[in-house]
Amino acid sequence: MSEQTPVWSVIALPAVLAALALAAAVLDAVLGGFRASSPLGEVARLLVQQRRRTLLPDTLLLRIGVVSLVVAPVLAGIVIPLGDIAVADLAVGIVWFNAMEVCVWGSLWLTGWSVNSVYPLVGAYRFVAQGLAYELPHMFALITVGLGAGSLRMSDAVRAQQELWFVVWMPLAFLVYLISALAMAFWGPMGAPLGGDIAGGSRAELSGPDRLLFQSGRYVLLVVAAAAAVPLFLGGGAGPLLPSWLWALIKTAAVLGLLVWVRHRVPVVRMDRFTQCSWLVLIPVSLLQLLVVGVVVL
Amino acid sequence: MAVAFWILAAVSVAAGIAVFVVDSMARATFALLASLLAVGLAFLLIDLQYLGVLIILMMVMEMLIMAVFMIMYMMNPAGLMPMKMVHNNRVAALVAGAVFALLAVGIFLTPWPRRRGEPPADPTHALGLSIMGPKMLVMMVIGVAILATMISTVVLATHRGRYDRYGDDLTRRPPDDPGPGHAHSPQPPVEHHHACGAPNPGEERT
């Protein structure tokens, strides 16, 4: 909301994302019955692990894929306001967010393709299929917010919710957003691209630092998906007593906790079933929500 | 500004050339994507934020779908082997040269309009008004036409319809699906119990 972006926000964004990603990993470990410190141990292990090579990998594409899986969600995060201040409050922030998270399609496909191995490739194709299923309802949910706010700017969306949070009068869009957030981060019920039935899918052949980047990128993606729900649906930093940045952080942590928890409660959905559900249920539902919001706005 | 434009222009052209130089389907696809992303970023330079970001968004999705189709129709399985990206070089060079000459001549012969007025404060808003105002009818017809095309393509391409799945009177439960885990699948069903909640060492760590 401020015109000038303070320098500290550029440093704070990666730090906050990393801290939340680690918190998500710890929560996931605890819910999975492991020690809370096990993610740190895994980080240390992967840092010293030697790279395992497959036959004839496309190393350039592999590096692009793995690195962009971390870079894309961070870039998506620059439009998300932490309290009142985003790193870059673009006039088309919602579209920017969407564009950056779509880049993950490329990251995952490149990672799966370039190691020259069957199961990672299968996982990559699964994710593209899943992407085709989740992207349309996801876009409609984002458009609904844009319509309700009358703007594609994240801070305008927050301002439009001063009276009433969007989650209250567009609950279906919020629900669709949460489902597509799971699919976007190929997490939990939408984790088929990394499925155990294909030996870990896209990341099966990754080892050492590559695997560390891949795993962190996935958690950062989950964090960004959760964090974007706050300005989009949950009133941004609005709340009594506490400062707005703290409210934004609390809400983000709550959504993130919910997403992590879902993984331990809901089984993996096959992407063909998800496609069916998405195209036959979620798209009509999100269109209906769009219609309702459109009528109200008119 | 000018420096950024020339860098993006150079990246765009270089990546475009790389499409034909590389020997792998995946690299060609992503070189083309890099070229188009540079074009999208160039749009940001002239403050057309919406169009620029939209180009990035659509091109990533398009290239990924294109990669799926390209590799699906490759002569070698999955397109994994190195392959030549150019065929019929002489005719292709002739056609490309002719088209380039035609377009270049067009650029120099067209009487380009002189700029009138100022760019609007919010180009996205102006673009929306332009599309939804005078061009509304055209956009709506195009929208319905695209939707009809998509639906009919899916209907034509789908190998099994609902009558195959649910039976002639649509009452068969569960539907006859070819995937794993179904009674009518040709192979014995494979159970994939993804142990959610239960500790499963070696999977989903970090």
Chai-1 contact restraints between the chains, C-beta under 6 A:
chainA,res_idxA,chainB,res_idxB,connection_type,confidence,min_distance_angstrom,max_distance_angstrom,comment,restraint_id
A,A25,B,T206,contact,1.0,0.0,6.0,A-B,restraint_1
A,G32,B,P199,contact,1.0,0.0,6.0,A-B,restraint_2
A,G33,B,P199,contact,1.0,0.0,6.0,A-B,restraint_3
A,P39,B,T206,contact,1.0,0.0,6.0,A-B,restraint_4
A,E42,B,R205,contact,1.0,0.0,6.0,A-B,restraint_5
A,E42,B,T206,contact,1.0,0.0,6.0,A-B,restraint_6
A,L61,B,A26,contact,1.0,0.0,6.0,A-B,restraint_7
A,A91,B,Q49,contact,1.0,0.0,6.0,A-B,restraint_8
A,V92,B,Q49,contact,1.0,0.0,6.0,A-B,restraint_9
A,V92,B,Y50,contact,1.0,0.0,6.0,A-B,restraint_10
A,V92,B,V53,contact,1.0,0.0,6.0,A-B,restraint_11
A,V95,B,V53,contact,1.0,0.0,6.0,A-B,restraint_12
A,W96,B,V53,contact,1.0,0.0,6.0,A-B,restraint_13
A,N98,B,L57,contact,1.0,0.0,6.0,A-B,restraint_14
A,A99,B,V53,contact,1.0,0.0,6.0,A-B,restraint_15
A,A99,B,I56,contact,1.0,0.0,6.0,A-B,restraint_16
A,A99,B,L57,contact,1.0,0.0,6.0,A-B,restraint_17
A,V102,B,L57,contact,1.0,0.0,6.0,A-B,restraint_18
A,V102,B,V60,contact,1.0,0.0,6.0,A-B,restraint_19
A,V102,B,M61,contact,1.0,0.0,6.0,A-B,restraint_20
A,C103,B,V60,contact,1.0,0.0,6.0,A-B,restraint_21
A,W105,B,L64,contact,1.0,0.0,6.0,A-B,restraint_22
A,G106,B,V60,contact,1.0,0.0,6.0,A-B,restraint_23
A,W109,B,L64,contact,1.0,0.0,6.0,A-B,restraint_24
A,W113,B,A26,contact,1.0,0.0,6.0,A-B,restraint_25
A,V128,B,L64,contact,1.0,0.0,6.0,A-B,restraint_26
A,V128,B,V68,contact,1.0,0.0,6.0,A-B,restraint_27
A,G196,B,H194,contact,1.0,0.0,6.0,A-B,restraint_28
A,G196,B,E203,contact,1.0,0.0,6.0,A-B,restraint_29
A,D197,B,H192,contact,1.0,0.0,6.0,A-B,restraint_30
A,Q215,B,T206,contact,1.0,0.0,6.0,A-B,restraint_31
A,H264,B,C196,contact,1.0,0.0,6.0,A-B,restraint_32
A,H264,B,G197,contact,1.0,0.0,6.0,A-B,restraint_33
A,P267,B,H194,contact,1.0,0.0,6.0,A-B,restraint_34
A,P267,B,C196,contact,1.0,0.0,6.0,A-B,restraint_35
A,V268,B,H194,contact,1.0,0.0,6.0,A-B,restraint_36
